[in-house]
Amino acid sequence: MGYSYKVYEVQTGMYYTKFVHNDYLQMALDIGIIPLIIFLVIVVKSLISKQNIKLNKIIIIAIMSHMFMEFDLQFMIIFYILILCLDEKNYKTYEIKQSITLDTIIFIIFFIFSYYSFAYFMNYIGKNNITNNMINSTEAKISLMIDTKNLDNAKKIADEILKKNKYVYQAYNINSLYYLQKKEFDKMIENKKKDIALDKYNSKVYEEYVYMLSEVLQYYAKLENTEMIEKYCNYILEVKNIIETVKSNTSNLAKKLQDSSEIVLDENVVNYIEETELLKNMIVSL
C-alpha cells in the first residue's frame, strides 16, 4: 500500500489511486529494487532456457507483457501459474530433515494468517485500537489520531506515523496545530507546508494555513513587534505563489477529470490576503 501514500507527492491533478497499474513499478515500491531484479533474472533465465517448453514460454511472455499495464501478480492464482511455467529443471533439489510435524507447520501458517486477518477486519469495522495493539498499522493510527480529542495524544501518534511513513499529510496537519498551540511558529509553518505539499488540491488546507498565520499575526500585533508582523505578512502573501505553482504544475489531462483540480479559496480568505498586502505596504512605508 506504499504508493497509496506516495501518490500525493507526485500527483499533478485531483486524482487518487492505491496501486500503480504496472506490476514492475508496484514490486519495486512494495519489496524493493533488488528483489525485483532477482525476480526478473529468474524469469529471463526461464525464457532463454532450452529445457523449458514452448508453451511455458508463451504463458510467461503473456503474463510479463500484461504486467506493464496491470498488477497481475497481486492475484495469487496468476503468480502460481507463472511459477509453474518457470524452468524448474535447472534447479537443484534439497532434502530438508523435518524437525516438526507437517500439522504443526500448517497450524502456524493458519494462526499467522488468522491473526492478521482478524487485525485488519477490526480496522475495517472501525475498531482501530484493537488493530493498533495487534499490528503496526498506519491506517489504524491515522484514524486514532484524527478521532482523539487531546492534541498532545494526537501529536504522539503523528510522530509514530511519520517515523514509519513520511507521506501522511494528516500527521503534518496535527503537528502544525500542536506547534501553533505551543507558539513554536517556525515549526508550525514547516509542518503546514508539508501538509500542503501532500494535499495540494484541497482548498481547505490553504484556508487553514491562512487562518493559522492570522493568529500568529494577531499575537505579534499585541506585542507591537513590527518586524515579526512583516515576516508573517509575507508568509500569508506567499500562499498565492504556492497556489500558482501548483496550478502551473497541473497536467492538462487533470481538466478532463470528474474531480476538479481548481483551487478556489473562500472569499473571506481572499479578502484577508488583500488586506494583509495593504498592511505590509503600510509597515514598509513607515
C-alpha positions in Angstrom: 0.0 0.0 0.0 3.1 2.3 -0.2 2.0 4.0 -3.4 -1.4 5.0 -1.9 0.6 7.5 0.3 3.4 8.3 -2.2 0.8 9.3 -4.9 0.1 12.6 -3.0 3.7 13.8 -3.7 3.7 13.0 -7.4 0.1 13.7 -8.4 -0.5 16.5 -11.0 -4.3 16.7 -10.7 -7.2 15.8 -8.4 -7.0 12.0 -8.6 -6.2 9.2 -6.2 -5.1 5.7 -6.8 -4.0 2.9 -4.4 -1.9 1.0 -6.9 0.5 1.6 -9.8 -1.0 -0.1 -12.9 2.4 -1.5 -13.7 3.4 -4.6 -11.7 7.2 -3.9 -12.1 6.9 -0.5 -10.5 4.5 -1.9 -7.9 7.0 -4.6 -7.0 9.8 -2.0 -6.8 7.8 0.1 -4.4 6.5 -2.7 -2.3 9.5 -5.1 -1.9 12.4 -3.1 -3.3 14.5 -2.8 -6.5 17.0 -5.6 -5.6 14.2 -8.3 -5.2 12.7 -7.0 -8.4 16.0 -7.6 -10.3 16.3 -11.1 -8.8 12.8 -11.9 -9.9 13.5 -10.6 -13.4 16.7 -12.6 -13.7 14.8 -15.8 -12.7 12.1 -15.2 -15.3 14.6 -14.3 -18.1 16.6 -17.5 -17.4 13.4 -19.5 -17.8 12.7 -17.7 -21.1 16.1 -18.4 -22.6 16.4 -21.9 -21.3 16.4 -24.6 -24.0 15.0 -27.1 -21.5 11.8 -25.1 -20.9 8.9 -26.0 -23.2 7.5 -23.5 -25.8 4.0 -23.4 -24.1 5.5 -22.3 -20.8 7.5 -19.5 -22.5 4.4 -18.2 -24.3 2.5 -18.1 -21.0 5.4 -16.3 -19.3 5.6 -13.7 -22.1 1.8 -13.2 -21.9 1.9 -12.6 -18.2 5.0 -10.4 -18.2 3.7 -8.3 -21.1 0.4 -7.6 -19.4 2.3 -6.7 -16.2 3.3 -3.4 -17.9 -0.4 -2.4 -17.8 -1.8 -4.1 -14.7 -0.8 -5.5 -11.3 -1.3 -9.2 -12.3 0.8 -10.7 -9.5 -1.5 -9.3 -6.8 -3.8 -12.1 -7.9 -2.2 -15.2 -6.3 -3.5 -17.6 -9.0 -1.6 -15.7 -11.7 1.5 -15.8 -9.6 1.2 -19.6 -9.1 0.7 -20.0 -12.9 3.8 -18.0 -13.5 5.8 -20.1 -11.0 4.6 -23.4 -12.7 5.8 -22.1 -16.0 9.4 -21.4 -14.8 12.2 -23.7 -15.8 12.4 -26.0 -12.7 14.8 -28.4 -14.4 17.8 -26.0 -13.8 17.3 -26.0 -10.1 18.7 -28.5 -7.6 16.6 -30.4 -5.1 17.5 -30.4 -1.5 16.1 -32.7 1.2 15.3 -31.0 4.5 15.0 -33.0 7.6 11.7 -32.3 9.3 12.2 -31.4 13.0 8.5 -30.5 13.4 5.4 -32.2 12.0 3.6 -31.0 8.9 0.5 -30.5 11.0 2.4 -28.1 13.2 3.6 -26.1 10.2 0.1 -25.8 8.8 -1.2 -24.7 12.2 1.5 -22.0 12.5 0.7 -20.7 9.0 -3.0 -20.8 9.7 -2.5 -18.9 13.0 -0.4 -16.2 11.4 -3.0 -15.8 8.6 -5.9 -15.7 11.1 -4.1 -13.2 13.4 -3.5 -10.6 10.6 -6.9 -11.2 9.0 -8.6 -10.5 12.4 -6.4 -7.4 12.9 -7.3 -5.9 9.5 -11.0 -6.9 10.0 -11.1 -4.9 13.2 -9.7 -1.9 11.3 -12.4 -2.4 8.6 -15.2 -2.2 11.2 -13.6 0.8 13.0 -12.1 -0.9 16.0 -8.8 0.8 15.4 -7.5 0.5 19.0 -7.5 -3.3 18.6 -5.8 -3.2 15.2 -3.1 -0.8 16.6 -2.4 -3.0 19.6 -2.1 -6.1 17.3 -0.1 -4.7 14.4 1.7 -1.5 13.5 -0.9 -0.3 11.0 -0.6 3.2 9.6 -4.3 3.1 8.6 -5.4 2.4 12.2 -3.0 5.1 13.6 -4.4 7.7 11.2 -7.9 7.0 12.4 -6.9 7.1 16.1 -5.0 10.3 15.5 -7.9 12.1 13.8 -10.5 10.8 16.4 -8.6 11.7 19.5 -9.7 15.0 21.2 -6.4 15.5 23.0 -3.9 17.4 20.9 -0.9 16.1 22.9 -2.0 12.5 22.3 -2.7 13.2 18.6 0.9 14.6 18.3 2.4 11.4 19.8 0.5 9.3 17.3 1.5 11.7 14.5 5.2 11.3 15.4 4.8 7.5 15.4 3.2 7.6 11.9 5.9 9.9 10.5 8.7 7.6 11.8 7.3 4.9 9.6 5.7 6.9 6.7 6.7 10.5 5.8 3.8 10.9 3.3 0.9 11.1 5.7 -0.4 14.7 5.3 -2.8 14.3 8.2 0.1 13.8 10.6 1.8 17.1 9.4 -1.5 18.9 10.0 -1.7 17.7 13.6 1.9 18.7 14.1 1.2 22.2 12.8 -1.8 22.6 15.1 0.3 21.4 18.0 3.1 23.8 17.4 0.7 26.7 16.9 -0.7 26.0 20.4 2.9 25.9 21.8 3.7 29.1 19.9 6.6 27.4 18.1 5.6 29.2 14.9 8.6 28.2 12.7 7.8 24.5 13.3 4.1 25.2 12.6 4.9 26.7 9.2 7.4 23.8 8.4 4.7 21.2 9.1 1.9 23.0 7.4 3.9 23.5 4.2 4.5 19.7 4.2 0.8 19.2 4.7 0.0 21.5 1.7 2.6 19.8 -0.5 0.9 16.4 0.0 -2.7 17.7 -0.1 -2.1 20.4 -2.7 -5.5 20.2 -4.4 -7.5 20.7 -1.2 -8.6 24.4 -1.0 -9.4 24.0 2.7 -5.7 23.3 3.5 -4.7 26.7 2.2 -7.5 28.4 4.1 -6.5 26.7 7.3 -2.9 27.9 6.8 -4.1 31.5 6.3 -6.2 31.3 9.5 -3.3 29.9 11.5 -1.0 32.7 10.2 -3.6 35.2 11.1 -3.5 34.0 14.7 0.3 34.5 14.7 -0.1 37.9 13.2 -2.6 38.9 16.0 -0.1 37.6 18.6 2.7 39.8 17.3 0.3 42.7 16.8 -0.4 42.7 20.6 3.3 42.7 21.2 3.7 45.6 18.6 6.6 43.7 17.0 6.6 45.2 13.5 9.5 43.1 12.3 7.6 39.8 13.1 4.3 41.3 11.7 6.0 42.0 8.4 7.6 38.5 8.4 4.2 36.8 8.8 2.5 39.1 6.4 5.0 37.7 3.8 4.0 34.1 4.7 0.4 35.0 4.1 1.1 36.6 0.8 3.2 33.6 -0.1 0.1 31.5 -0.2 -0.9 33.0 -3.6 2.5 32.0 -5.0 2.2 28.4 -3.7 -1.2 28.1 -5.4 0.1 29.5 -8.6 3.0 27.0 -8.6 0.6 24.1 -8.1 -1.6 25.4 -10.9 1.4 25.7 -13.3 2.4 22.1 -12.5 -1.1 20.7 -13.0 -1.4 18.4 -16.0 -3.8 19.4 -18.9 -5.4 16.0 -18.5 -6.5 17.0 -15.0 -9.0 19.3 -16.5 -10.8 16.3 -18.1 -11.2 14.5 -14.7 -14.5 14.4 -13.0 -13.0 15.8 -9.8 -11.9 19.4 -10.3 -8.3 20.3 -9.8 -9.2 24.0 -9.3 -8.1 25.6 -6.1 -10.7 28.1 -5.1 -10.3 30.0 -1.8 -13.2 31.3 0.3 -14.0 34.9 -0.5 -13.2 35.9 3.2 -9.8 34.4 2.9 -9.1 36.2 -0.4 -10.1 39.5 1.1 -7.9 38.8 4.2 -4.9 38.2 1.9 -5.6 41.5 0.1 -5.9 43.3 3.5 -2.6 41.7 4.6 -0.9 43.1 1.5 -2.1 46.6 2.4 -0.9 46.1 6.0 2.5 45.1 4.8 2.8 48.1 2.4 1.9 50.4 5.3 4.5 48.8 7.6 7.2 49.1 4.9 6.4 52.8 4.2 6.8 53.7 7.9 
